[in-house]
Amino acid sequence: MKALNIEGIFERISFMRRDSVGFAFSGGGARGFSHIGVIMAMEKFGIRPQIVSGVSAGSIAAVLYAAGLSPLDMRQCFADANKFADFREWTVPKDGIFKLSKFSKMLESWLPVRNLEDLRIPCVVCATNLDRGTQVGWGKGEIVPRVVASCSIPIVFRPVTINGAHYVDGGVLHNLPAWAIRDYCDILYGSNCSPLNKNYKYKDSLIDIALRTYHLTTKSNLGTDIRLCDYVITPRELTTHGIFDLSALDSAIRIGYESACSVLEAIGKARKQ
């Protein structure tokens, strides 16, 4: 695979160390709480990354973890704000139904640093350049606007303008950001928190139609990035969790933890054979 020039990362990782590990966290709304459980399992098995990447909900997990927050710290952040209304504000529905100004302030309060290049672990936040129709990976620059851009599901949330360009959710093109760090680690784990619900029932709702369309889009673009990973954790039980169901925090964490433990145990057994 051709080496990728992720802005701000090459300066921090100029060569790939033997057995260096990367974590790629997918988008999936509130299902992204499962990433906390995945991290807990990884730490239980003594696996810690030298680089991480994230899209949408996964970008939140990536920057918080890279900033040095423990899984329990991350859980507490969301336990203190457990309703969708705590994160969004209504806006005139011209370029998005909601804006994420509340979430921006919350994320800023959780983070001990302002810029990506100041995180303890190199981190790539991925979004979609709406103007050019291309994927972007940021390894430097202000964290909050870039994470908000990565989380901005089209129609549901307003696009975010950064340096004159408009950005939306990175999951539109790559919902599992393995592409962003594959060339910067030897072993890559993917945490895919967005399995498709095949028992979907139609609802006469603009938001529901937009979200279902988004889910179908992300399903169609997962294949390439899954193949880039050495191991992928996909908690199937998450299909019963709503994308904005913040009350399912502990359930999603448990599901992520159990799913990751199962995968890691299987890897361990295979290596011993």
N, C-alpha and C positions, 0 to 999 in steps of 0.2 A: 504494500500500500504506500502511495506517495506521502511523504512527510507533510504535515499540515502546519501552517504558520498561525498558531493561535496567539492573538495579541497579548503580549505580556508574559507568556509562559516560557518561551525558549530562554529568556533571560534567567529564569529560576531553575529550569531543568535543561541543561545544555547537553546532557547525555543520559541514556537510559541505564540505570543500575541493574545489575543482575538480581532477579527476583523482586524487583520493585513492583508495587501493587497499586492499582487504580480502582476507584469505585465510580460507577456511572449511575446516577439516580434519575428515573423517569418522571414524567408528569402524571397527574392523576387526581388533582384536587385534594379533598380530604383523605383520599386513599393514600396520599403521600405520607400520612402518619406512619404507615407501615415501614417506611425507611428508617424510622427511629428504632423499630424492633430489629431490622436487618443489621443496623450498626451495633446494637446490643449483642446480637449473635456473633458478629464478626469479632468483636472484642473478647467475647467468651472463648473463642477459638484462637485468640492471639493474633488476629489478622488486622493490621492497621495500614492505611493507605499512605502513599507518598504523593498522590495527586487525586483530585476528585473533580467530577463534573456534574452538572444538573440542569434539568429543564423544568420550568414551571414549578410545581410543588417540589420537585427534586432539586431545584436550584436553591430553595429555602433550606432544605436539609443539608445541601452541600456547603453553603456559606456558614451556617451555624456550626456545623461540625468542624469545618476548616478554621473557624474562629476560636475553637477550643472548648465549645460547649459540650458537655457530656450528654448522652441520651436522656438522662433524667432531667438535666437542665432544659433540653429541647422540649421534652414533654411538658414541663412546667410553664414554658412560654405560652403554649397553646391551651393549657388547662385554665389559665387566667383569662382567656378570651375564647369562649367555646361556642359562639354563635356567629353565623355568617354575617349578620348585621354589624358585628364588631370590626369587620375587616373592610367593608365596602360602604359607599355612599351612592345614592341615586343621582343620576345626571340626566340632562335632556337627551333623549335617545336619538342622537345624530350619528355619533361614531362609536357608541357603546352604551349599554343600559346602565352600567355601574362604573364608578371610578374607584381606584384603590388608594386614595389619599390617607384613609385611616390606617390601612395596612402598612403603608410607607412609614408612618410615624412609629408604629409598633415595632417594625423590623429594625428601624434605626435605634430604638431603645434597647433592643436585645443584643445588638452587635457591639463589641468592644473597640472595633476599628471602623474606619470609613471606606477605605479602598481595598479592592481585591488583592492588590500586591502586598498588602500588610497582613493578610491572613496567615495563620501558622502553617497551613498546608496549602500548596498551590491549588487553585480552584478555577475552573472554567464555567462561566454562566452562559448558557446558550439561548438564543432567541431567533426570531425570523424577521429579516428585513422586508417589510411589507412593500416598500417602494421597488426594490430590486428583485424580490422573490428569491432571496438567498438566505442561507443559514449563517449565523455569526456566532463566534465563540469569544467571549471576553475574559482575559486573564488579568486585566488591570482596569483601573477607573473606579468611579463611585459604585459601591455595591448596591445600594437601595434602588436607584432607578433602573439598573440593569436586571435585578431580580424581578421588579414589578413588570418590566417589559416582558421578561420570560414567562410571567404568570398571566399575561393579558390575553385570555381566550377571545378570539374575534367575535364581535357582536355583543358578547356578554360584558366585556370590559373595553375601555378606551385604549387605543394604541398609545404607546409612550414615545415621545420624541427625544432623541439623543443626538446631539450634534447635527441637527437638521433632518435626520432620517426618522422614519416611523417604524416602530418595532411592535410585534405581537408575539404571542406564545410560541416558544421554540418547538413545541410538539406538532405544529402545523406541518413541518418538514421532517423533523427527527425527534420523536418523542422519547427515545433512549439515546442520550448523547455519548455513545461509545466512540463515535467518529472523532470527537474533540480531543480525546486523550489516548487513543489506541497507540499512537506513536511515541507516547511518553511514559509507558509502563510496560513491564514484561508480562504481568498477569493482570487481567482485567475482569472485575466482577460487575455484572449489571443487575440493578434492582428495578424490576419492571412492576410498578404498582397499578397498571392499567389494563388488566385483562378485560376483554370485551364481554359484556352481558348479552348472551344470545337469547335470553328470555325477555327481551325488551317489549314493553307495552306502550303503544303510542299515546301521547298526551297532547291535547290541544293547547300548547304553550310555546311561545316564541323562544324562551330560554331553554326549554326541554328539547326542542327541535335543534337549536344551535348546539347544545351539548352533545346530542346524539350524533349529529353530523361531525362534530369535532372528534368524538370517540372512533367513528368509522375512519376518519382521516388518519388518526394516530395508529390505528390497527394496520392500515395499509403501508405505513412507512417503518414499521418496527423490524421487519425481516433483516434488512441489511445490517443494522446495528446489533441485533442479536447475534448474528454470525461473526461480528467483530469481537464479541466477548468470549472469554475462556469459559466463564460460568455465568448463568443467568438465574436469578431468583424471581419467580412469578407467583405470588400468593393468589391462587384461584378463588379463595373464599372472598376476596375483596369485591367480587362482582355484585354482592348484595349490599355494598356500602355506597351511599349516594355521594356524588362529587362535592357537595356542599354540606354533608352531614358531619359537622364538627363534633357532635356529641359522641361519635363513635371512636374517639381518640384512643382509648385504652384497648378497645377491640381490635383496631387496625394495628396497633403496636404489637399486640399479642400474635396476631396472624402473621405479621412480618417476621417476628422473632422465630416462631415455630417453623415457618416455611424455610427461613435461612438455615436454621439448625439442621433441618432435614437434608438440605442440599450439602451443607458442609460436612455432615456426618458421612454422606454417600461419597463425597470426594476423599475423605480420610480413609474410608474402607478400600476404595479403588486404588489408592496409592500404596496401601499395604500389601496388595495382592501381587 
